Amino acid sequence: MLKLILLATVLAVAAAQTAVNQFPEGFLLGAATAAYQIEGGWNEDGKGENIWDHMLHEHPEYGTNGNNGDVACDSYHKYQEDVQMLKALNANVYRFSISWARILPTGDVDVINQPGIEYYNNLINELLANGIQPMVTMYHWDLPQALQYIGGWPNPLLADYFVEYARVLFENFGDRVKWWITFNEPASFTGGYGSSGLQAPSQNASGIGDYLATHTVLRAHGLVYHLYDEQYRATQNGSVGITLNIAGTEPLTNSTEDLEAVERSLQFEAGHYAHPIFSQDGDYPAIMRERVDANSAAEGRPRSRLPTFTQEEIAYLRGSSDFFGVNHYYTNIVTSGESGISPSKTRDSGIVSTAIRPYPWAFRNILNWIANEYPGYPIIVTENGFAALGYGGLNDTYRIIYYRAYLTALLQAVNTDGVPLIGYTAWSLMDNLEWNSGFTVKYGLYEVDFDSPNRTRTPKDSVAFLSQVYGSREVPQDYFY
């Protein structure tokens, strides 16, 4: 299978690699964005409404300062400038997402929006003309609102709608797109069915809706992987994976209870989504099944809040990915205990998070944990970056320090530990709409002037740093210790 070929290539390159500070030959280096956060043009040229459009229009109080994605960075009109920003960064890959509602305004194939297809064709062609590979995320949180009206992701039929959407993408873009990510951070967006006001669509069904949504999302991923494998891989020769968010996880103390809490935290955060796809056994992690089943029974329920896969579904999902995408920003310090409302996934996990810290060495630990827990899969870091809150500006020395430390840890994982990493895309190419936080949180390598109708982009100091790293394909040796 393709993932085995990818892995063999990674290992062969790693075996020939000697300098700890160098990226292996063929390593992907670039930046990432998401459609709702940068595109704007929210109702232009036939685009339909999505759940973030709907939520932030109907409930601006769920956002910040009334900010929304109506214009955002205006990349719908400025994509050519964005590509030149990538070129200046010496990027060889750009991870972006496609807006489902821009392609299928009703969420279904009864209406296929040709201007939306043309927009992404133009972007893809512009990237390739500049020597940059497109890496496409099919779903980055922006469900068409029309599908939310029939229940959204907790409705198992959404898996079938997603398959038809994916088919449209493969048919229109698969001749040029060789890297596909089905879903970005299901642990984040399924939370929109477990809480009010934080994530669209803001459905307050904690500990129930989020588990049901995850179940549908995993089934949808498996169906799309097999669709590609059976109908498109032979002619298009691409790869299909999924991206999960995994924070570093370290114990508050060295007690047995806290060490067990670390493993529970990893299984509830990452294993919930990774175990059915990447593990040898498949299905949800045993610790999740045990705890959620027990809590559901103690609550007097006739069924577990955690849904059950059939044996056929377990077999179908197992191995349904060519690579493992991971988003990582920080480290949680955890201890054993109860937190969160009842019922909730947080309470089910029996974890208390006491602090959040930027620990590069914990990033290295997580990369090793993924490689050991789910062997046999190439890994791509699809998001990693530093947020500036309340202080921005072009002199972003703090961001340079962050990237320097985290890329050093990444290369140690590759060249010293033998972790099969094949790519890295920094979050984010430019300042954007940071979901509920609006324009107040700045992750961008490029500053965007949101007060200007031109949404003027200006490179920060971190662009010069990363362009040097990407161009030389190494992190300076003196950063290693």
Secondary structure in CASP SS format (residue, H / E / C, confidence):
PFRMAT SS
TARGET T0000
AUTHOR 0000-0000-0000
METHOD secondary structure of the structure
MODEL  1
M C 1.00
L H 1.00
K H 1.00
L H 1.00
I H 1.00
L H 1.00
L H 1.00
A H 1.00
T H 1.00
V H 1.00
L H 1.00
A H 1.00
V H 1.00
A H 1.00
A H 1.00
A H 1.00
Q C 1.00
T C 1.00
A C 1.00
V C 1.00
N C 1.00
Q E 1.00
F C 1.00
P C 1.00
E C 1.00
G C 1.00
F C 1.00
L E 1.00
L E 1.00
G E 1.00
A E 1.00
A E 1.00
T C 1.00
A C 1.00
A H 1.00
Y H 1.00
Q H 1.00
I H 1.00
E C 1.00
G C 1.00
G C 1.00
W C 1.00
N C 1.00
E C 1.00
D C 1.00
G C 1.00
K C 1.00
G C 1.00
E C 1.00
N E 1.00
I H 1.00
W H 1.00
D H 1.00
H H 1.00
M H 1.00
L H 1.00
H H 1.00
E H 1.00
H C 1.00
P H 1.00
E H 1.00
Y H 1.00
G C 1.00
T C 1.00
N C 1.00
G C 1.00
N C 1.00
N C 1.00
G C 1.00
D C 1.00
V C 1.00
A C 1.00
C C 1.00
D C 1.00
S H 1.00
Y H 1.00
H H 1.00
K H 1.00
Y H 1.00
Q H 1.00
E H 1.00
D H 1.00
V H 1.00
Q H 1.00
M H 1.00
L H 1.00
K H 1.00
A H 1.00
L C 1.00
N C 1.00
A C 1.00
N C 1.00
V E 1.00
Y E 1.00
R E 1.00
F E 1.00
S E 1.00
I C 1.00
S C 1.00
W H 1.00
A H 1.00
R H 1.00
I H 1.00
L C 1.00
P C 1.00
T C 1.00
G C 1.00
D C 1.00
V C 1.00
D C 1.00
V C 1.00
I C 1.00
N C 1.00
Q H 1.00
P H 1.00
G H 1.00
I H 1.00
E H 1.00
Y H 1.00
Y H 1.00
N H 1.00
N H 1.00
L H 1.00
I H 1.00
N H 1.00
E H 1.00
L H 1.00
L H 1.00
A H 1.00
N C 1.00
G C 1.00
I C 1.00
Q E 1.00
P E 1.00
M E 1.00
V E 1.00
T E 1.00
M E 1.00
Y E 1.00
H C 1.00
W C 1.00
D C 1.00
L C 1.00
P E 1.00
Q H 1.00
A H 1.00
L H 1.00
Q H 1.00
Y C 1.00
I C 1.00
G C 1.00
G C 1.00
W C 1.00
P C 1.00
N C 1.00
P C 1.00
L C 1.00
L H 1.00
A H 1.00
D H 1.00
Y H 1.00
F H 1.00
V H 1.00
E H 1.00
Y H 1.00
A H 1.00
R H 1.00
V H 1.00
L H 1.00
F H 1.00
E H 1.00
N H 1.00
F H 1.00
G C 1.00
D C 1.00
R C 1.00
V C 1.00
K C 1.00
W E 1.00
W E 1.00
I E 1.00
T E 1.00
F E 1.00
N E 1.00
E C 1.00
P H 1.00
A H 1.00
S H 1.00
F H 1.00
T H 1.00
G H 1.00
G H 1.00
Y H 1.00
G C 1.00
S C 1.00
S C 1.00
G C 1.00
L C 1.00
Q C 1.00
A C 1.00
P C 1.00
S C 1.00
Q C 1.00
N C 1.00
A C 1.00
S C 1.00
G C 1.00
I C 1.00
G H 1.00
D H 1.00
Y H 1.00
L H 1.00
A H 1.00
T H 1.00
H H 1.00
T H 1.00
V H 1.00
L H 1.00
R H 1.00
A H 1.00
H H 1.00
G H 1.00
L H 1.00
V H 1.00
Y H 1.00
H H 1.00
L H 1.00
Y H 1.00
D H 1.00
E H 1.00
Q H 1.00
Y C 1.00
R H 1.00
A H 1.00
T H 1.00
Q H 1.00
N C 1.00
G C 1.00
S E 1.00
V E 1.00
G E 1.00
I E 1.00
T E 1.00
L E 1.00
N E 1.00
I C 1.00
A C 1.00
G E 1.00
T E 1.00
E E 1.00
P E 1.00
L C 1.00
T C 1.00
N C 1.00
S C 1.00
T H 1.00
E H 1.00
D H 1.00
L H 1.00
E H 1.00
A H 1.00
V H 1.00
E H 1.00
R H 1.00
S H 1.00
L H 1.00
Q H 1.00
F H 1.00
E H 1.00
A H 1.00
G H 1.00
H H 1.00
Y H 1.00
A H 1.00
H H 1.00
P H 1.00
I H 1.00
F H 1.00
S C 1.00
Q C 1.00
D C 1.00
G C 1.00
D C 1.00
Y C 1.00
P C 1.00
A H 1.00
I H 1.00
M H 1.00
R H 1.00
E H 1.00
R H 1.00
V H 1.00
D H 1.00
A H 1.00
N H 1.00
S H 1.00
A H 1.00
A H 1.00
E C 1.00
G C 1.00
R C 1.00
P C 1.00
R C 1.00
S C 1.00
R C 1.00
L C 1.00
P C 1.00
T C 1.00
F C 1.00
T C 1.00
Q H 1.00
E H 1.00
E H 1.00
I H 1.00
A H 1.00
Y H 1.00
L H 1.00
R C 1.00
G C 1.00
S C 1.00
S C 1.00
D C 1.00
F C 1.00
F E 1.00
G E 1.00
V E 1.00
N E 1.00
H C 1.00
Y C 1.00
Y C 1.00
T E 1.00
N E 1.00
I E 1.00
V E 1.00
T E 1.00
S E 1.00
G C 1.00
E C 1.00
S C 1.00
G C 1.00
I C 1.00
S C 1.00
P C 1.00
S C 1.00
K H 1.00
T H 1.00
R H 1.00
D H 1.00
S H 1.00
G C 1.00
I E 1.00
V E 1.00
S E 1.00
T E 1.00
A E 1.00
I E 1.00
R E 1.00
P C 1.00
Y C 1.00
P H 1.00
W H 1.00
A H 1.00
F H 1.00
R H 1.00
N H 1.00
I H 1.00
L H 1.00
N H 1.00
W H 1.00
I H 1.00
A H 1.00
N H 1.00
E H 1.00
Y C 1.00
P C 1.00
G C 1.00
Y C 1.00
P C 1.00
I E 1.00
I E 1.00
V E 1.00
T E 1.00
E E 1.00
N C 1.00
G C 1.00
F C 1.00
A C 1.00
A E 1.00
L E 1.00
G C 1.00
Y C 1.00
G C 1.00
G C 1.00
L C 1.00
N C 1.00
D C 1.00
T H 1.00
Y H 1.00
R H 1.00
I H 1.00
I H 1.00
Y H 1.00
Y H 1.00
R H 1.00
A H 1.00
Y H 1.00
L H 1.00
T H 1.00
A H 1.00
L H 1.00
L H 1.00
Q H 1.00
A H 1.00
V H 1.00
N H 1.00
T C 1.00
D C 1.00
G C 1.00
V C 1.00
P C 1.00
L E 1.00
I E 1.00
G E 1.00
Y E 1.00
T E 1.00
A E 1.00
W E 1.00
S C 1.00
L C 1.00
M E 1.00
D C 1.00
N C 1.00
L C 1.00
E C 1.00
W H 1.00
N H 1.00
S H 1.00
G C 1.00
F C 1.00
T C 1.00
V E 1.00
K E 1.00
Y C 1.00
G C 1.00
L C 1.00
Y E 1.00
E E 1.00
V E 1.00
D C 1.00
F C 1.00
D C 1.00
S C 1.00
P C 1.00
N C 1.00
R C 1.00
T C 1.00
R E 1.00
T E 1.00
P E 1.00
K C 1.00
D H 1.00
S H 1.00
V H 1.00
A H 1.00
F H 1.00
L H 1.00
S H 1.00
Q H 1.00
V H 1.00
Y H 1.00
G H 1.00
S H 1.00
R C 1.00
E E 1.00
V C 1.00
P C 1.00
Q H 1.00
D H 1.00
Y H 1.00
F C 1.00
Y C 1.00
END
